[in-house]
Amino acid sequence: MTKDTEKSSADYKGNADDAVRELVIPNDHGGQRLDLALAALLPEYSRNRIQNWIRARKISVDEAWGTTRMKVIGGESVRVEVEPDPGATPDAPEAIPLNVVFEDPMLLVIDKPVGLVVHPGSGNPRGTLLNALLHRVPQVAELPRAGIVHRLDKDTSGLLVVAKTIKAHTDLVRQLQARTVKREYLALVYGEVDRAGTVDAPLARDPHNRTKRGVHPLGKPAVTHYEPVERFAGGVTLLRCKLETGRTHQIRVHMQHIGHPLVGEQVYSASRRGYHKIPFPRQALHAERLGLIHPHTQDYRQWECPLPPDFASLLQALRDNTDWIK
């Protein structure tokens, strides 16, 4: 893995709670719109918030007010007056146990259990990973999304990294954007898969259901590499899936797209093809390995976690060719 976290001219002055950020636009962002360049250079803030600050004359470029249509050429001095997010609502800290795999002053790596929602939302206002983080590490309340830089679905288990400082958050977001964070999953799918392959299919939000994603030529790039690990009688295969990108529901949609839906999958299923013969209450997907460049030491670190009991028991039943799975 290539180190991609060296300091650049875009590094800003100040901390997460400072009212002003000052930076210089790198030459390699020349030709971009101002809001797009700043969204890449200040990933802790959404592009929508940056656009609102531009309209409110909170962002100046070479001592002149920026505009939403302005394009940068590189080398400009930018001053950003940070304002609190008016739509943000405080989340409550909750004493929810976490299985911590690694922790230091900058990072927290967690083995997320099945059933734990990552962010509060409709139907899950409390009892989430974010609530647990606010209790364990109160200072993450000052970070975007409490330091959570990527997510796992509620019923997907496995490794997830959380930033504890703004420096770590910015660094991890840049690594994710550069596609240098290593994320490997174990996925149990229907069908016999006898060779490795790659799914390169862009994903977009389903226009009829905002909670779903689907393959669409105008969607965001999404690439999943897969290889068979173990094949079972009855046409079921355990795959190792390596993410090049990290789109919502990426593995679940990509596997369904190539005709190999996950065992237990309820949203992206293919029941008309005779699947769903194995009674498993969730998608059989586990984030087994996570690797990244440590934001402080610049060393490559990697972690692994075992399968949760339900997934491990399912595989053992398949190996034993137990009657209940047929």
N, C-alpha and C positions, 0 to 999 in steps of 0.2 A: 504494500500500500504506500502511495506517495504522500509525503507530508504536505499539507496544503494550508497550514495555519500560520505561515510566517506573517509578521506584521507588514501592512501595506500603508500607502498614503491615505487610505480611507479610514484608518483607525481614528476614532473620535476621542475628544477630550471629555472627561467627566465620567460620572457613575450613573447607575440606573435611575436614581432619583433626582439627578440634576435637571434644572429647568431649561438648560441650553446645551445643545450638541454642536460641535464645530468639526468639520471634516473637509477634505480636499477630494474632489472627484478624480479617481484614477483614469489614466488615458484609455485603458481598455474598456471603459464604459462610454467612451465618446460615441455620439450618434444616438444614444438612448434618450428617451423622454426623462425629464427630471424625476417624476414620481417613480418610474421603473428603476432608475439608477439608485435612488434612495432606498427603495424597498429591498434591493439586493444588498446595499451597504449597511442598512440598519434593520436586519431581519427580525429584531424584537418588536417591530411595529408593523402593522398591516399596511398594505398599499392604500386602502380606503382611508385610514387615519392620516397618512401622509398627504393624500389628496385634499382632505379637509383642512389640514394645516396650511397647505399652499393657498387654498381659497381664502382662508382667514388671515393671510399675510403673516404667517408664523415662520415662513421659510424664505430666507434671502440668499441670492446667488451673486457673489461679488458685490455685495452691498446694495443690490436691487432686488425688489420682490420677485420671487419665482412665479411661474404660471403653470397650469396643468398641461399646456401644450408645448412648453419650452423643452428644447433638446440641449443636452450638454455636449461639450466637445472634449472635456478632460482638462484638469488643472484648475477648475473653478473652486473658489472657497465658498463653502455652504454653511449657513448658520440656521439651526433648527431650534425653535422655541417649543419645547415639549409641553403638551397639555395633558392632564389626566383624561382617560377615556370616559366620556359621559355615560356611555352605555354599560360600563362595568358595574357589577354588583358584587359586594364582598361575599366570599364563600366562608362557611364556618369550618374551623378546624375540628376534626373528629379523631378519636383515639382508635383507629382501625389498624390492626396488626399488619405489618409488611414483612415479607421475606426478603431481606436485604442481602444481596450477593456480594456487593462491594460498596464501600463508602469512604470518601476522604473529604477535605474541605471544599472541593469543586464539583464532585460527581456523586451520584447515587445510582446504583444499578440494582434493579428490583426484579425478582421472579414473580410476575403477576399471576395470581390464581384465576382459574375459570370463574366467571360470574362477577368479577370486579370491573365496574365501569371506570374508564379513565377520567372523563370530564363530566361535570354536572350538566344536565340538559333536561329536555322534556321527558318526564317519566322517571328521571333519576336526579332529583335535586340534591340529594345527600348520599352519603355512603360510598363516595367515589375515591379513586386514587388521589385526586387533587385534594379532597378533604383530609385524607390521611397524611399527605405531604405537609399541609399547612400545620398540622399538629406536631409532626416529627421535626420539621425544619421550618420554623416560623418565618425566617427571612425570605423564603421563596415567594411569599406574598407580594414582594416587590418586583418579581420577574414576570414576563409574559407567560400566561398559562401556568403559573407556579413552577416554572422551570421545565415543564414537559415539552420536549422537542419532537417527539413522534408518539404514536399511539398503537395500541392493540385493541381489537374488537373485544367486547364484553366476554364472549365465549371462546376467545383464543388465549391460551396460556403462554407464559414464557418471559423472556428478558426485555427490559425496557430501561433506557437511561434517562436520568433527570439531571438537569443542571442546577447547581446550588448558588452560582454567582452569575452576574451579567456577562463576565468575560467567558465563562464556560458555555453559557447559553449561546452567545454570538458565535463562538468557535464551533460548537456542535451543529448549529444551523448551517453554517458555511460548509462543514463536512458533508452534511446531508445533501445540500445543494450540489456539491461537487461529486456526489455519488461514491464517496470513499468510505462510508460507514458500512461495515460488513454485517449483513443480517441473513441468517440461515434458519429455515423452518423445516419441520417435519410435517408432511401432509399425507394423510391416508385417502386415496382416491379410488373411485370405481374404474374398472377397466385394466387391462394388462398393458403396462408401459415397460418396454424392453430396451429402451435406449434413451440417452440424455437428449435434451432439446431446449429450445428457447422460445418463449412466447413474447413477441414484440408487437403489442397491440394497444393503441392509445385508449384511455378510459375517460368517460365523461359521465356526468350525473344523468340519471334516467329522467327524461322530461315528464314522465307520468308518475314517478315516485321518487321524491327527493332523497330518500334514505338509501336508494339503490344506485349502483354504478353499472355501466355497460360499455362494451367495446364500440367506439365511434371514431371515424377517421378524423374528426375535428377535435377529439379529446386531447388530454395531456399525455405526453409520452409515458409509456409504462413497459418495463422489460422484466421478465421473470425467467431465470434459468432453472432447469430442473434435471434431476437424474434419479433413476430408480435405486432404492436402497434394499428393498426386500419385496418379493412377490408372494402372494398367497393363493391358495386354491379358491376357485370361485370367481377369479377375475378381480382381485383387489391388490393395489400396489402402494407400498410406502415410498414416498418421494422425499428427496431433499430439495427444497426450493431456495434459491439464492436471489435476493432482490437487488436489482440494479437501480430501480426507482422504488418509491414507497407510497403509492396511491392508496386511497381508501378501498378496502376489500380487494386489493390487487390479486393476490393468489387465488382467492375464492372465485373471482370473475374469470381470470385467465384459465384456470383449470376447467371450469364449466365451458369456456369458449372452445377449448380443444377437445371437448367430449369426455372429460374425466372429472366430473364434479366430486367434491369432497364427501366422504362418508359423514353422515349426520347433517349435511347442508340443508337448510330449510328455505333460504332466500334464493340462492342461485342453484336450483336443482334441475334435474332432467328426469323426472319420474316417468315420463312417457316412454323412456327407453328401458324401463324395467329396473331402474335402480332403487335405492332405499330399501334394500333387503336386510341391512344390518341395523338393528335397533340401537342407535347411539344418539343421545339427546342434544348434541351440539356438533358444530363442524370440527372434524378431527384435524386440528391445526395447532402447532406448538412452536414458538420462537425459541429454538434451542441454542443458538450461538449469536453473540454480538461482539463486534470488534471495532475499535476506533483509535484515533490518535488522542492521547490524553492532552487536554488543553494546556496544562501547565508543564509537564515533563517532556511533552512531544514524543513520548514513547508509544509504540503500538501496544494496546492492551486488548485481550480477548477473554470472554467469559462464556461458560456453558452451564446449562441447568438440565436436570433430568426430566423425563416425561412425567406429567401428573398421573396419579394413580388410575384414573378412569381410562386414559389413553393407553397406559402401559398394560392394563388388564385386557383391554380390547385386542391389542396386538398378541398377547399371550393366548387369548381365546382363538384367534385366527391361526396361530402356530399349532395349537392343539386340535384345530379343526372342530371346535365345539359345535354341537348341533344347534344351539340357540342363535348363532350368527347367520344361519342359512335362511 
